[in-house]
Amino acid sequence: MNIRNIKESDKNEIIAMMREFYSSPAVLSDGSDEIFQKDIDSCLSDSPYIEGFVFECDNYLAGYAMIAKSFSTEFGRNCIWIEDLFIKKEFRAHGIGSRFLRFIDDSFPDCVIRLEVEKENEAAVHVYEKAGFGFIDYDEMIKI
C-alpha cells in the first residue's frame, strides 16, 4: 500500500468516493459535487491549510483522506484535523486506516491530531482508539 498526495488524474474517482462517504451515516452533512470539487482543487493548490492523500493498492485507489492544518491555542502548538478518511469497502479491515494514522503521526510529530467520528461507527472508533485517540467532551458549534 502506498500513501501519496492527490493528483489531478485522481479527481473523478475521489469525487465518487466522497459521494459515498458523505451519503453514509459516518458524516452528518451531505456535501455536494461543487464542494467536493472545491476540496480537491484546494488540495491540488498551494494552500497551506489543506492536504489530500490517496491510498494505492496494486494500482487501485483504495481510499482517500484530507487533512486541515491550524493552530491550537488550547495546547500551544500546531493542529492537524483529519477531515475525511474513507476506505472503499473491499479494502477495509486491511490496516489501511491504521497505517494512515501512523503516517500522520510520523509526518506531523509535534502536532495535536484531531478528528470527528460518529460513536455508532464502531469499526472506525476501534481503529482510532487503537491509534491512541480518545473522546473529548466538547460540543461543537458551527456557523456557515
Secondary structure, 3 states (H helix, E strand, C coil): CEEEECCHHHHHHHHHHHHHHHCCCCCCCCCCHHHHHHHHHHHHCCCCCEEEEEEEECCEEEEEEEEEEEEECCCCEEEEEEEEEEECHHHCCCCHHHHHHHHHHHHCCCCEEEECCCCCCHHHHHHHHHCCCCCCCCCCCCCC
